[in-house]
Amino acid sequence: MALTLVTGGTGHLGRDIVDRLVRDGHRIRVFARSPAVRPDVEWATGDLATGVGLREALHGVDTVINAATCSPIARRGGVRPVDFFRSPSAVDVEGTERLLSLCRKASVRHFLHVSIVGLEEATLPYARVKLAGERLVRASALSWSVVRAMPFYYLLDKFLSGLAWLPLWPVPTTTFDPVDASDVAAHVVTCAFDGLRGERTEIGGPEALDLVTFARQYQDARKLHRRILPIGLSDAKARGMGIVVSRGVRGRLSWSDWLRANRET
Ligand SMILES: NC(=O)c1ccc[n+]([C@@H]2O[C@H](COP(=O)([O-])OP(=O)(O)OC[C@H]3O[C@@H](n4cnc5c(N)ncnc54)[C@H](OP(=O)(O)O)[C@@H]3O)[C@@H](O)[C@H]2O)c1
């Protein structure tokens, strides 16, 4: 049976991708730094930042789904001043380059890369790093797909929970359409095996709402009562911050349903 390697298979999106592939009967190998945590898939422990374990992980692989990333902002669930100046590139740029080169040698037949909507105009260093990694994929001689997604609900949840201590929340009035990672996983899996290649349809959530509405729904679900100070951003500023509306397929799970299903933050 054809073998699929999922890098970042222990992450928020990666776990959902692996669950879906297992459910669909695929043969899966997960590549991550963490030791094996599930018995129903093959496991390759290694490090994209150094290349340790990568060559072995690619042995016999047909399809690679690259869902690994190193985002300090996502890890901690908030932005610090340092994030406006730099973001590590060892996984998303050098790691992607290394992975692409080894995939060519291993005759991998399809390389699917997960990326983010609106990177061209986004200004945070993490976005620049993601764009550089994506460009390597597009320039590669491999048969590739790039799937771009809107920010995931888990990240919005982390950001808003980080505001809980503030009595007044400054929130942009800009519209955007975050999405559930499991809806993105379903789209990624479809794109990995539908035979098409190249720039794939981007994915956002089912609702495009202003951020103030997302924040109010969050407060209702978490029984918080904080005043919201609506902030008007210029379009350019909002795009710079990655607050955009996607133009592609829509996930199914709404923010309010996600909040009901994920009561803990
Ligand atoms: N989060 C969002 O809102 C969002 C929105 C759109 C697109 N995306 C994209 O979706 C993808 C997944 O994002 P996510 O939020 O699910 O990420 P995540 O939860 O932070 O998971 C990151 C994954 O990368 C792996 N990883 C990190 N450093 C590694 C290294 N040095 N070597 C090997 N593996 C490493 C981690 O595994 P170990 O720690 O076990 O090594 C983990 O499995 C990324 O491409 C991201 O840019 C995310």
The ligand as an SDF file (V2000), in Angstrom:
LIG
                    3D

 48 52  0  0  0  0  0  0  0  0999 V2000
   -2.1140   27.7440   13.3390 N   0  0  0  0  0  0  0  0  0  0  0  0
   -2.7500   28.4440   12.3800 C   0  0  0  0  0  0  0  0  0  0  0  0
   -3.6110   29.2950   12.6500 O   0  0  0  0  0  0  0  0  0  0  0  0
   -2.4410   28.1720   10.9290 C   0  0  0  0  0  0  0  0  0  0  0  0
   -3.1850   28.8250    9.9200 C   0  0  0  0  0  0  0  0  0  0  0  0
   -2.9130   28.5310    8.5730 C   0  0  0  0  0  0  0  0  0  0  0  0
   -1.9120   27.6350    8.2390 C   0  0  0  0  0  0  0  0  0  0  0  0
   -1.1930   27.0500    9.2550 N   0  0  0  0  0  0  0  0  0  0  0  0
   -0.1360   26.1170    8.8630 C   0  0  0  0  0  0  0  0  0  0  0  0
   -0.5750   24.8090    9.2230 O   0  0  0  0  0  0  0  0  0  0  0  0
    0.5600   24.0150    9.5420 C   0  0  0  0  0  0  0  0  0  0  0  0
    0.3790   23.4050   10.9250 C   0  0  0  0  0  0  0  0  0  0  0  0
    0.1710   24.4290   11.8800 O   0  0  0  0  0  0  0  0  0  0  0  0
   -0.2430   24.0480   13.4010 P   0  0  0  0  0  0  0  0  0  0  0  0
   -0.8110   25.2840   14.0080 O   0  0  0  0  0  0  0  0  0  0  0  0
   -1.0230   22.7870   13.4090 O   0  0  0  0  0  0  0  0  0  0  0  0
    1.2250   23.8110   14.0130 O   0  0  0  0  0  0  0  0  0  0  0  0
    1.6120   23.2780   15.4700 P   0  0  0  0  0  0  0  0  0  0  0  0
    0.4240   22.8200   16.2390 O   0  0  0  0  0  0  0  0  0  0  0  0
    2.5090   24.3200   16.0870 O   0  0  0  0  0  0  0  0  0  0  0  0
    2.4930   21.9930   15.1370 O   0  0  0  0  0  0  0  0  0  0  0  0
    3.7880   22.1110   14.5960 C   0  0  0  0  0  0  0  0  0  0  0  0
    4.2890   20.7370   14.2170 C   0  0  0  0  0  0  0  0  0  0  0  0
    5.5910   20.8880   13.6770 O   0  0  0  0  0  0  0  0  0  0  0  0
    6.4650   19.9380   14.2980 C   0  0  0  0  0  0  0  0  0  0  0  0
    7.8040   20.4890   14.3940 N   0  0  0  0  0  0  0  0  0  0  0  0
    8.1900   21.6680   14.9450 C   0  0  0  0  0  0  0  0  0  0  0  0
    9.5200   21.7880   14.8950 N   0  0  0  0  0  0  0  0  0  0  0  0
    9.9870   20.6650   14.2850 C   0  0  0  0  0  0  0  0  0  0  0  0
   11.2970   20.2020   13.9370 C   0  0  0  0  0  0  0  0  0  0  0  0
   12.3990   20.9230   14.2330 N   0  0  0  0  0  0  0  0  0  0  0  0
   11.4140   19.0050   13.3130 N   0  0  0  0  0  0  0  0  0  0  0  0
   10.3100   18.2630   13.0390 C   0  0  0  0  0  0  0  0  0  0  0  0
    9.0530   18.6440   13.3440 N   0  0  0  0  0  0  0  0  0  0  0  0
    8.8940   19.8290   13.9580 C   0  0  0  0  0  0  0  0  0  0  0  0
    5.8720   19.7220   15.6920 C   0  0  0  0  0  0  0  0  0  0  0  0
    6.2020   18.4370   16.1550 O   0  0  0  0  0  0  0  0  0  0  0  0
    7.1640   18.1290   17.4050 P   0  0  0  0  0  0  0  0  0  0  0  0
    7.0710   19.3270   18.3330 O   0  0  0  0  0  0  0  0  0  0  0  0
    6.6100   16.8670   17.9460 O   0  0  0  0  0  0  0  0  0  0  0  0
    8.5020   17.9750   16.7710 O   0  0  0  0  0  0  0  0  0  0  0  0
    4.3710   19.7650   15.3950 C   0  0  0  0  0  0  0  0  0  0  0  0
    3.9230   18.5030   14.9830 O   0  0  0  0  0  0  0  0  0  0  0  0
    1.7870   24.9440    9.4170 C   0  0  0  0  0  0  0  0  0  0  0  0
    2.2980   24.8440    8.1180 O   0  0  0  0  0  0  0  0  0  0  0  0
    1.1700   26.3200    9.6220 C   0  0  0  0  0  0  0  0  0  0  0  0
    1.9360   27.3570    9.0420 O   0  0  0  0  0  0  0  0  0  0  0  0
   -1.4330   27.2700   10.5710 C   0  0  0  0  0  0  0  0  0  0  0  0
  1  2  1  0
  2  3  2  0
  2  4  1  0
  4  5  1  0
  4 48  2  0
  5  6  2  0
  6  7  1  0
  7  8  2  0
  8  9  1  0
  8 48  1  0
  9 10  1  0
  9 46  1  0
 10 11  1  0
 11 12  1  0
 11 44  1  0
 12 13  1  0
 13 14  1  0
 14 15  2  0
 14 16  1  0
 14 17  1  0
 17 18  1  0
 18 19  2  0
 18 20  1  0
 18 21  1  0
 21 22  1  0
 22 23  1  0
 23 24  1  0
 23 42  1  0
 24 25  1  0
 25 26  1  0
 25 36  1  0
 26 27  1  0
 26 35  1  0
 27 28  2  0
 28 29  1  0
 29 30  1  0
 29 35  2  0
 30 31  1  0
 30 32  2  0
 32 33  1  0
 33 34  2  0
 34 35  1  0
 36 37  1  0
 36 42  1  0
 37 38  1  0
 38 39  2  0
 38 40  1  0
 38 41  1  0
 42 43  1  0
 44 45  1  0
 44 46  1  0
 46 47  1  0
M  CHG  2   8   1  16  -1
M  END
$$$$
